[in-house]
Amino acid sequence: YFILFISVIVAKVKKVMRPDYTSTVYKVKVKKELKATQKAAILLKSGRLVTSGMSSMCGVDLTLEETYLIAGHVSAGQARISLCSFIQPWRETSIVNCPWWRDCKDKAQMLVNGEKNSSKNLCQWKTSLSSHQTLPDCQGMHSICMKLPGGGCGWTNDRQYNACMKTRRRMRDEQLAKEP
């Protein structure tokens, strides 16, 4: 499957509301709107982000008064976030992430179980925390999905990204060696 992030914002969590056990609503102050469709921009004016009330249903726990870089989506007339969303504390976000997916039709695709990229205008998000929770998300932390000179899209890489990927491969090899 893939997620189309239709809003990318920098927001500070101001209040946590749990109207019932099925959902959690975060009241946020949107500090920056890096990318948003017209519909998402309207919904974000309310300062409400909705997620499932349970982590087993992909609910997300955000910390009160923490500022985050958040890539979410709109569903059922709500600005929504889930475990499939990109959510990173703003203090941990490198300058590299700031232009975040402004090229390539603003799309990144998370791949599951060895799926192949279905479009050259999408970047395969292979290092998402959803793909393996104990390994670092090198693409999310150190890379940007950009148009390539020859056409199509690809992830940028630099020394930090390459070092992160080297660490990720080593950690993965260590985990595989421990498996029966």
Backbone hydrogen bonds, N-H to C=O, Kabsch-Sander energy under -0.5 kcal/mol:
donor,donor_aa,acceptor,acceptor_aa,energy
5,F,3,I,-0.7
6,I,4,L,-0.7
6,I,72,G,-1.4
7,S,72,G,-1.4
8,V,35,K,-3.3
9,I,70,I,-2.8
10,V,32,K,-2.6
11,A,9,I,-0.5
11,A,68,Y,-2.3
12,K,29,K,-2.2
13,V,66,E,-2.4
14,K,12,K,-0.5
14,K,27,K,-3.0
15,K,27,K,-1.7
17,M,25,V,-3.0
20,D,23,S,-0.7
23,S,20,D,-1.0
24,T,51,T,-2.7
25,V,17,M,-3.3
26,Y,24,T,-0.5
26,Y,49,L,-3.3
27,K,15,K,-2.7
27,K,25,V,-0.6
28,V,26,Y,-0.7
28,V,47,G,-3.3
29,K,12,K,-2.6
30,V,28,V,-0.7
31,K,10,V,-2.8
31,K,29,K,-0.7
32,K,10,V,-1.8
34,L,8,V,-1.9
34,L,32,K,-0.7
35,K,8,V,-1.8
37,T,6,I,-1.6
41,A,37,T,-2.7
42,I,38,Q,-1.9
43,L,39,K,-2.2
44,L,40,A,-2.7
45,K,41,A,-0.9
45,K,42,I,-0.7
46,S,43,L,-1.2
47,G,44,L,-1.4
48,R,43,L,-0.6
49,L,26,Y,-2.5
50,V,79,A,-2.7
51,T,24,T,-2.5
53,G,22,T,-1.7
57,M,54,M,-1.4
58,C,55,S,-1.8
59,G,54,M,-2.2
62,L,60,V,-0.6
65,E,13,V,-2.9
66,E,63,T,-1.8
68,Y,11,A,-3.0
69,L,88,Q,-3.2
70,I,9,I,-3.1
70,I,68,Y,-0.6
71,A,86,F,-2.9
72,G,7,S,-2.0
72,G,70,I,-0.6
73,H,80,R,-2.0
75,S,78,Q,-2.3
78,Q,75,S,-1.5
80,R,73,H,-3.5
80,R,78,Q,-0.6
81,I,50,V,-2.2
83,L,58,C,-1.3
85,S,82,S,-1.7
86,F,71,A,-1.1
87,I,85,S,-0.7
88,Q,69,L,-2.3
90,W,67,T,-2.9
92,E,89,P,-1.6
93,T,90,W,-1.5
97,N,94,S,-1.4
98,C,95,I,-1.2
100,W,97,N,-1.8
102,R,99,P,-1.0
103,D,145,C,-0.6
106,D,103,D,-1.9
107,K,104,C,-1.3
108,A,3,I,-0.5
109,Q,123,C,-3.5
111,L,125,W,-0.8
115,E,112,V,-1.1
122,L,119,S,-1.2
123,C,107,K,-0.8
125,W,109,Q,-4.7
125,W,123,C,-0.6
126,K,124,Q,-1.3
128,S,125,W,-0.5
131,S,128,S,-1.5
132,H,128,S,-1.0
135,L,132,H,-1.7
138,C,136,P,-1.4
141,M,137,D,-2.1
142,H,138,C,-2.5
143,S,139,Q,-1.4
146,M,144,I,-0.6
146,M,154,G,-2.8
148,L,152,G,-2.4
151,G,148,L,-2.0
153,C,120,K,-1.8
154,G,146,M,-2.3
156,T,144,I,-1.9
162,N,158,D,-2.9
163,A,159,R,-2.7
164,C,160,Q,-2.5
165,M,161,Y,-2.8
166,K,162,N,-2.1
167,T,163,A,-2.3
168,R,164,C,-2.8
169,R,165,M,-2.7
170,R,166,K,-2.2
171,M,167,T,-2.8
172,R,168,R,-2.6
173,D,169,R,-2.7
174,E,170,R,-2.3
175,Q,171,M,-2.3
176,L,172,R,-2.7
177,A,173,D,-2.1
178,K,174,E,-1.1
179,E,175,Q,-0.8
179,E,176,L,-0.6
